Amino acid sequence: MLASLTGLAVIGAGPLLATGPFTTSALAAAGAPCGPSPSVTPFIDEVRQPPVAAPDGKDHYTLTAAVHRTHKFSSRWGPTKTLGYSSAHVTVDYLGPTIVTRKDRPVTVRFVNKLPASGTPVFPFDQPGNGNTITTHRHGGLQAVEDDGVPEPYGVEVPPGGSQTQYYPNKQAAAPLWYHDHADAHSSYHVYEGLAGLAPNTDELEPAFGLPRDDFAKAYVVQDKSFNADHSLCYTHANPEFFGDLPVINGTIAPKQSVQPRRYTFTFVNGSDSRFYHLTLRQAGGSRSAAPSMTVVGGDQGYLRHPAPVGDLLISPGERYEVVVDFTGHKGQKWVLANDASAPYPGPNAAPRIPQLMRFDVDREVTTPDRSRIPETIRETNNEESLTKELAKARLRTVQAGEETPGVPQIGDRKQLLNYTDPPTETPQLGSTEVWAMRNHTPDTHPFHEHLVELRLVGRWHVGRWDAEGRPVPGTIGPFEAAKAYESGPKDTFVSPPDYITAWAGTYTIPGITVWHCHMLSHEDGASTGGAIEMMRPLAVGSAPQLQLPGVLTLERLDQLVRRP
């Protein structure tokens, strides 16, 4: 997208930020299907936390997807049309209520489709055909295939007026799960319009960790959006990726969060279409101070064995991180959650920049003493097994991402790039452990997500040159790069940089056909081709032994295997 946004100005090279309104450059309008958005003064509105859903029966919830015309992305703007999930007890006009589940306590959720009849356009930019079907995926959940929200043709999508009931056994550790629409070739539109929500799973171990909880734990769905002059949403598939020009956190443009001078647990969910965020804390006004410390304590599917202090954090579409931020000693200060990631990532940047997402305003006093802590070790049921033990029982599966046509990314197996409708080639045996080695020879970093399996990042290898078939040229592969400490926990979505082989591992415990895909929603939906070529593939877990895959055994042997063409 040939648009740009200057945003709030950074003063000098230091950590202080200005606090004026967002502005757009004269170049922003050149050839841009969306934007520039109307100017907004940031940090006026307090960020909202989504309401927590109440059951409408014993361990039963009903969520209804519908069109609303009441949501305000800024208090200075009027209401505009959005989609939202509402529960039996609360109407939510953008995103959905938070569904809190507990390990070993199953729940059922009935999703009702109250979108307009098939063939009725809801937005000016609506999806091809305007079928208005939905299917809801609990991202990171370990439920049966029939309860996973698998898109057609492998799953059942719900037409307007219909409903779908999903059963969640919740036999998994505490994790920051979320849910969103996953209808084939529709999910990018529907998530952008509002069909997403938080679904944290909890367990009996969490209270003993000592981390900040309750009023001192906040969750943020981070998105980017563009708006028309009348403040209505603007979205387009005119480009392979979509990048908005304004930050939206929990449905509010560039909000602020009042905090006390103490520790907080923040859960960040990247719910954007295509934008990566490289996050830091930057001071806004006042005397200069060292930034509040940040420690990653959890990732997509649970807690890190060893919490990882960070000065910055990269988060891709679909990823989640739980971060303890310590505002102790920062009373009266203001700290901006800043972003300097290129769009597309890692660049060169060709989209509006969003340098600031939200601001934390630190009060001068605490209401109660802060007795929280960050333990050196967090012992959870899904972070105990060592990487050595996992590799010893694993077989290696090689997959790839490439572009046969520039701007049309695809994924496939070791031999070829394939489309969503091609027969499954990723067919793990039920109960087996596999390492997937993703060869990314596209120009972009992609976040790859597998459904229905707990995984962990092994590491990466830089590739200096690919041959004409998308295979790494021997002798051009660099040394093994272990996973960074903050991305070493249980995960389901993986940052796969261009010209790298990225490896992750996991054990497949749920049979049936689901999907794996890029979580840049425009790529998943096939924006470049009107849905004809989607960056999504079936994932078929069955009974056939995968004896054609080599045994991994050790990290040293994995390194040798990865280097083979």
C-alpha positions in Angstrom: 0.0 0.0 0.0 1.5 3.3 -1.1 0.4 5.3 2.0 2.3 6.8 4.9 1.6 8.2 8.3 4.0 10.5 10.2 2.2 9.9 13.5 3.4 11.5 16.7 6.8 13.1 16.4 9.8 11.7 18.3 11.7 14.5 19.9 15.5 14.1 19.2 17.1 10.7 19.7 16.1 10.3 23.4 13.1 8.5 24.9 10.7 11.5 25.1 7.7 11.6 22.8 5.4 14.5 21.8 1.7 14.3 22.5 0.1 16.2 19.6 -2.5 14.8 17.2 -1.8 12.1 14.6 -1.2 13.7 11.2 -0.9 12.3 7.7 1.6 13.2 5.0 0.6 14.6 1.6 1.9 11.4 0.1 -0.6 9.3 2.0 -3.4 9.8 -0.5 -1.4 8.8 -3.6 -2.9 5.7 -5.0 -4.2 4.5 -1.6 -7.5 2.6 -1.6 -7.9 3.3 2.1 -6.8 6.4 4.0 -5.6 8.7 5.1 -7.9 8.4 8.1 -9.4 11.5 9.8 -7.0 13.0 12.3 -7.4 11.8 15.9 -5.9 13.2 19.1 -4.3 10.2 20.9 -4.5 9.2 24.5 -7.9 10.9 25.2 -10.0 7.8 25.9 -9.3 5.3 28.6 -8.9 1.8 27.2 -11.8 -0.6 27.9 -11.5 -4.3 29.0 -14.1 -6.5 27.2 -16.8 -7.8 29.6 -16.5 -11.3 30.9 -19.2 -13.6 29.6 -21.6 -15.2 32.1 -22.9 -18.7 31.4 -26.5 -19.0 30.4 -26.7 -22.6 31.7 -24.4 -25.0 33.5 -21.0 -24.5 31.8 -22.8 -23.3 28.7 -22.5 -20.0 26.8 -24.3 -18.5 23.8 -22.5 -16.0 21.6 -24.4 -14.3 18.8 -22.6 -12.7 15.8 -24.5 -9.7 14.6 -24.2 -6.2 12.9 -24.2 -3.2 15.2 -24.3 0.5 14.6 -23.4 1.8 18.1 -19.6 1.4 18.4 -17.4 4.5 18.7 -13.7 4.0 18.0 -13.1 7.4 19.5 -15.2 9.4 21.9 -14.8 12.4 19.5 -16.4 10.4 16.7 -20.0 9.3 16.1 -21.0 5.6 16.0 -20.3 3.4 13.0 -21.1 0.0 11.7 -19.2 -3.0 13.2 -19.6 -6.7 13.9 -19.5 -8.2 17.4 -20.3 -11.3 19.4 -22.9 -10.8 22.2 -23.6 -13.2 25.0 -27.0 -13.9 26.6 -26.3 -11.3 29.3 -24.4 -8.5 27.5 -24.5 -6.9 24.1 -21.0 -6.3 22.7 -20.9 -4.1 19.5 -17.2 -4.8 18.6 -15.1 -7.9 19.4 -16.8 -10.2 21.9 -17.0 -11.0 25.6 -14.1 -12.8 27.3 -14.8 -16.5 27.9 -12.8 -17.6 30.9 -12.4 -21.4 31.1 -10.7 -23.7 33.6 -8.6 -26.7 33.1 -10.5 -30.0 33.3 -13.9 -28.2 33.4 -15.5 -28.7 30.0 -17.8 -26.0 28.6 -20.0 -25.8 25.5 -20.4 -22.6 23.5 -23.2 -22.1 21.0 -22.4 -19.6 18.2 -25.4 -18.1 16.5 -25.2 -16.4 13.1 -27.4 -13.3 13.0 -25.7 -11.7 10.1 -27.9 -10.6 7.2 -29.2 -13.2 4.7 -26.8 -14.7 2.2 -26.2 -12.3 -0.7 -26.8 -9.2 1.4 -23.7 -6.9 1.5 -22.9 -5.8 5.1 -20.1 -3.4 4.3 -19.1 -1.7 1.0 -15.9 -3.8 1.0 -17.6 -7.1 1.9 -16.3 -10.5 0.9 -16.9 -12.1 -2.5 -20.4 -13.4 -2.7 -21.5 -11.9 0.6 -22.4 -15.4 1.8 -22.2 -14.1 5.5 -21.4 -17.6 6.8 -19.3 -17.9 10.0 -17.3 -20.6 11.8 -15.6 -19.8 15.0 -12.1 -21.0 15.9 -10.8 -21.1 19.5 -7.2 -20.3 18.6 -4.8 -22.4 20.7 -7.5 -24.6 22.1 -7.2 -28.4 22.1 -10.7 -29.4 21.1 -11.9 -32.0 18.7 -11.8 -31.3 15.0 -15.6 -30.9 14.8 -15.3 -28.2 17.5 -12.4 -26.4 16.0 -14.1 -24.0 13.5 -12.4 -25.6 10.5 -13.2 -23.6 7.3 -14.9 -25.3 4.3 -14.5 -27.7 2.7 -13.0 -29.6 5.7 -15.4 -28.1 8.2 -19.0 -26.9 8.4 -19.8 -23.2 8.2 -22.9 -21.7 9.7 -25.3 -19.8 7.3 -27.3 -16.7 8.5 -30.0 -17.9 10.9 -28.1 -21.0 11.9 -25.9 -22.0 14.8 -23.0 -24.2 15.8 -22.3 -25.7 19.2 -18.7 -26.4 20.2 -17.5 -28.5 23.1 -14.2 -27.5 24.8 -12.8 -30.2 27.1 -10.1 -27.8 28.5 -7.6 -30.5 29.2 -4.7 -28.1 28.7 -2.6 -25.8 30.8 -3.4 -22.2 31.5 -2.9 -20.1 28.3 -4.0 -16.8 26.7 -6.3 -18.3 24.0 -8.5 -16.2 21.8 -11.4 -16.9 19.4 -12.2 -15.5 16.0 -14.1 -16.2 12.8 -12.5 -18.6 10.4 -14.9 -18.9 7.5 -13.0 -19.7 4.3 -12.0 -16.6 2.3 -14.1 -14.5 4.8 -12.0 -14.5 8.0 -9.9 -11.4 7.1 -13.1 -9.4 6.6 -14.9 -10.7 9.6 -12.0 -10.3 12.1 -11.4 -6.8 10.8 -15.1 -5.9 11.3 -15.0 -7.2 14.8 -15.5 -11.0 15.1 -12.8 -11.8 17.6 -12.5 -12.1 21.4 -10.4 -13.3 24.3 -10.7 -16.9 25.8 -8.1 -17.4 28.5 -7.8 -20.8 30.0 -6.9 -21.0 33.7 -5.8 -23.7 36.1 -5.2 -24.4 39.7 -1.4 -23.8 39.5 -1.6 -20.1 38.5 -2.3 -18.5 41.9 0.9 -19.9 43.3 3.1 -18.3 40.7 2.7 -14.9 42.5 2.2 -12.9 39.3 0.0 -9.8 39.2 -3.6 -10.8 38.9 -7.2 -9.6 39.0 -7.4 -5.7 38.8 -3.6 -5.7 38.0 -3.9 -8.0 35.0 -5.1 -6.5 31.7 -5.5 -7.9 28.2 -5.2 -5.9 24.9 -6.3 -6.9 21.4 -3.9 -4.9 19.2 -5.1 -4.0 15.7 -4.6 -1.4 13.0 -7.4 0.1 11.0 -8.3 2.7 8.4 -11.3 4.9 8.4 -13.3 7.0 5.9 -14.1 10.7 6.3 -17.4 9.7 7.9 -15.5 7.5 10.5 -16.8 4.3 8.9 -14.4 1.4 8.6 -12.3 1.1 5.4 -10.7 -2.2 4.3 -9.4 -3.5 1.0 -7.9 -6.6 -0.6 -6.3 -4.4 -3.3 -2.8 -5.5 -2.0 -1.4 -8.8 -0.8 -1.5 -7.4 2.7 -3.7 -4.8 4.5 -2.2 -2.1 6.8 -4.3 0.5 8.5 -3.0 3.9 9.5 -4.4 4.1 13.1 -3.8 1.9 16.1 -6.9 0.3 17.8 -6.7 -1.3 21.2 -9.7 -3.2 22.4 -11.8 -1.2 20.0 -10.5 2.2 20.9 -8.1 4.3 18.8 -4.8 5.1 20.6 -6.2 4.9 24.2 -4.6 5.5 27.5 -4.4 3.1 30.6 -4.2 4.5 34.1 -1.9 2.3 36.2 -0.5 2.4 39.7 3.3 2.5 40.5 3.5 -1.3 40.8 3.7 -4.5 38.7 1.0 -5.5 36.1 0.5 -8.5 33.9 -0.4 -7.4 30.4 -1.6 -9.9 27.8 -0.9 -8.7 24.2 -2.9 -10.3 21.4 -2.0 -9.3 17.9 -5.4 -9.3 16.1 -4.2 -7.3 13.1 -4.7 -8.4 9.5 -1.0 -8.3 8.5 0.9 -5.9 10.8 3.8 -7.0 13.0 4.6 -4.9 16.1 8.0 -4.3 17.6 7.1 -3.0 21.0 9.1 -0.8 23.4 8.1 1.6 26.2 9.1 5.2 25.5 8.7 8.1 27.9 6.3 10.9 27.1 7.2 14.2 28.9 8.7 14.7 32.3 12.2 14.1 33.5 14.0 11.4 31.8 13.9 7.9 33.4 14.9 4.4 32.7 12.0 2.5 31.2 9.8 0.2 33.4 11.2 -3.3 33.2 9.4 -5.9 31.1 9.5 -9.6 31.6 7.8 -12.1 29.3 6.2 -14.8 31.5 3.9 -16.6 28.9 3.3 -17.1 25.3 0.6 -18.5 22.9 -0.2 -21.7 24.8 1.2 -21.2 28.3 3.9 -20.1 30.7 7.6 -20.0 30.0 9.6 -22.3 32.2 12.0 -19.4 32.9 10.5 -15.9 32.6 12.6 -13.7 30.2 13.4 -10.1 30.8 13.1 -8.1 27.6 13.7 -4.5 26.4 11.6 -4.9 23.3 9.2 -7.5 22.0 8.2 -8.6 18.4 4.7 -9.9 18.1 3.2 -11.2 14.8 -0.5 -11.6 13.8 -2.0 -14.4 15.8 0.7 -14.4 18.5 0.1 -13.7 22.2 2.5 -12.8 25.0 1.9 -12.3 28.7 4.3 -9.6 30.0 4.9 -8.3 33.5 5.6 -4.6 33.4 6.9 -3.0 36.6 5.9 0.7 37.0 7.4 0.8 40.6 9.4 4.0 40.9 7.6 5.7 38.0 4.8 7.5 39.8 3.4 10.5 37.9 5.1 9.5 34.6 3.6 8.7 31.2 4.9 5.8 29.1 3.9 5.2 25.5 3.8 1.7 24.0 5.8 2.4 20.9 6.2 0.4 17.7 8.9 0.7 15.0 8.2 -2.4 12.9 8.1 -2.0 9.1 5.0 -3.0 7.2 5.3 -5.4 5.5 7.8 -6.9 8.0 10.8 -6.8 7.9 10.6 -4.2 5.1 11.2 -2.2 3.1 8.3 -0.2 4.6 5.6 0.5 2.1 2.7 1.3 4.4 1.5 3.9 7.0 3.7 3.8 10.1 2.1 3.5 13.5 4.8 4.6 15.9 2.6 4.7 19.0 -0.2 2.4 20.2 -1.3 3.5 23.6 -0.1 5.3 26.7 0.2 4.2 30.3 -0.4 7.0 32.9 1.2 6.1 36.2 -0.6 7.3 39.3 1.3 8.6 42.3 0.0 6.1 44.9 -0.9 2.4 45.2 -4.2 1.4 46.6 -2.8 -1.8 48.2 0.7 -3.1 48.8 2.2 -4.9 45.8 2.9 -8.5 46.9 3.3 -9.9 43.4 6.5 -11.4 42.2 8.2 -12.8 39.1 9.4 -16.3 39.9 12.7 -17.6 38.5 11.0 -20.8 37.4 7.3 -21.4 36.5 6.5 -25.1 36.7 3.5 -25.9 34.5 2.2 -29.2 33.1 3.1 -28.2 29.5 6.6 -26.7 30.0 8.4 -29.6 31.7 9.7 -31.7 28.9 13.2 -30.8 27.7 13.9 -30.0 24.0 16.4 -32.9 24.1 13.7 -35.4 25.0 11.3 -34.0 22.4 13.8 -34.2 19.6 14.8 -37.7 20.5 11.4 -39.1 19.5 10.7 -36.7 16.6 10.7 -37.1 12.8 11.5 -34.2 10.5 8.9 -32.8 8.1 10.0 -30.1 5.7 7.5 -27.5 4.4 8.0 -24.3 2.5 6.6 -20.9 1.6 7.3 -19.3 -1.7 5.9 -17.2 -4.6 5.5 -18.7 -8.0 3.9 -15.4 -9.0 5.2 -12.2 -7.3 2.8 -11.0 -4.6 1.0 -14.4 -4.4 2.4 -16.3 -1.5 1.8 -20.0 -1.1 2.8 -22.8 1.2 3.5 -26.5 0.5 5.4 -29.6 1.3 9.1 -30.2 0.7 8.6 -30.7 -3.1 6.0 -28.2 -4.2 3.8 -25.2 -3.5 0.2 -26.1 -3.1 -3.2 -24.5 -2.6 -5.8 -25.1 0.1 -7.9 -27.3 -2.0 -5.1 -29.7 -3.0 -5.0 -33.0 -1.1 -3.4 -33.1 2.3 0.4 -33.6 2.3 1.0 -32.8 6.1 -0.3 -36.1 7.6 1.3 -36.7 11.1 0.5 -40.0 12.8 -1.7 -39.7 15.8 0.5 -39.7 19.0 3.7 -38.9 17.0 6.2 -36.0 17.5 7.3 -34.1 14.5 9.7 -31.2 13.9 8.6 -29.0 11.1 11.3 -27.1 9.1 9.8 -24.1 7.3 11.8 -23.0 4.3 10.7 -19.4 3.7 11.9 -18.1 0.3 9.3 -15.3 0.0 10.2 -11.7 0.6 8.1 -11.4 3.8 8.1 -12.7 7.4 5.1 -14.9 7.9 3.5 -16.1 11.2 2.7 -19.8 10.7 -0.1 -21.3 12.8 -1.0 -25.0 13.3 -4.4 -25.9 14.7 -4.9 -28.4 17.6 -1.4 -29.0 18.7 0.9 -27.6 21.4 4.3 -26.7 19.9 7.6 -25.1 20.7 10.1 -23.2 18.7 13.4 -25.0 18.1 15.3 -22.3 16.3 16.3 -20.9 12.9 19.0 -21.1 10.2 19.8 -18.3 7.8 19.9 -19.3 4.1 22.2 -17.4 1.8 20.8 -18.7 -1.5 17.8 -20.8 -2.7 17.9 -22.8 -5.9 15.2 -22.6 -8.6 13.1 -25.2 -6.8 13.1 -23.3 -3.5 15.7 -25.6 -1.8 18.5 -24.2 0.3 21.8 -24.3 -1.6 24.3 -26.4 0.4 27.1 -24.3 1.9 25.0 -21.2 2.1 23.2 -22.1 5.3 24.4 -20.3 8.4 24.8 -21.6 12.0 21.9 -22.7 14.1 20.2 -19.9 16.0 18.4 -21.1 19.1 15.0 -19.7 19.9 15.1 -16.4 21.9 14.3 -16.8 25.6 11.0 -15.0 25.3 9.7 -17.2 22.5 10.8 -20.5 24.1 7.5 -21.4 25.8 4.5 -23.4 24.5 3.4 -21.8 21.3 1.1 -22.3 18.2 2.2 -19.4 16.0 5.8 -18.9 14.7 7.6 -15.9 13.2 9.3 -17.3 10.1 11.6 -14.7 8.5 12.5 -14.6 4.8 15.6 -16.5 3.8 15.4 -18.6 7.0 14.6 -22.1 7.9 12.4 -22.0 11.0 11.9 -25.2 13.0 9.2 -26.0 15.6 8.2 -29.2 17.3 5.2 -30.8 18.9 3.2 -34.0 19.5 -0.1 -34.6 17.6 -2.8 -35.8 20.0 -6.1 -35.0 18.2 -7.2 -37.0 15.1 -8.9 -35.6 12.0 -8.4 -32.9 9.4 -7.9 -29.3 10.5 -5.7 -26.7 8.9 -2.3 -24.9 9.1 -1.7 -21.5 7.5 -0.1 -18.1 7.6 -1.9 -16.0 10.2 -1.6 -12.8 8.1 -5.3 -12.9 7.4 -5.1 -11.5 3.9 -2.6 -14.3 3.0 -4.8 -16.9 4.6 -7.8 -15.7 2.6 -5.9 -15.4 -0.7 -6.3 -11.6 -1.0 -4.0 -11.5 -4.0 -6.2 -13.8 -6.1 -9.7 -13.2 -4.8 -9.5 -16.4 -2.8 -8.3 -18.6 -5.6 -4.9 -19.3 -4.1 -4.9 -19.3 -0.3 -1.9 -19.5 2.0 -3.6 -22.3 4.0 -3.3 -26.1 3.9 -5.1 -29.1 5.4 -3.5 -30.8 8.4 -4.6 -34.4 8.5 -3.7 -36.4 11.7 -4.3 -40.1 11.2 -3.1 -43.6 11.8 -0.5 -44.0 9.0 3.1 -44.2 10.2 5.2 -41.5 8.6 8.2 -43.7 8.0 9.4 -41.7 5.0 10.3 -38.9 7.4 13.9 -39.1 8.9 14.3 -39.5 12.6 15.7 -36.3 14.3 17.2 -37.9 17.4 19.4 -34.9 18.5 19.9 -31.2 17.8 23.1 -32.1 16.0 21.4 -34.5 13.7 18.6 -32.0 13.1 21.2 -29.5 12.0 22.6 -32.0 9.5 19.2 -32.9 8.2 18.1 -29.3 7.7 21.2 -28.6 5.6 20.2 -31.2 3.0 18.6 -29.8 -0.2 
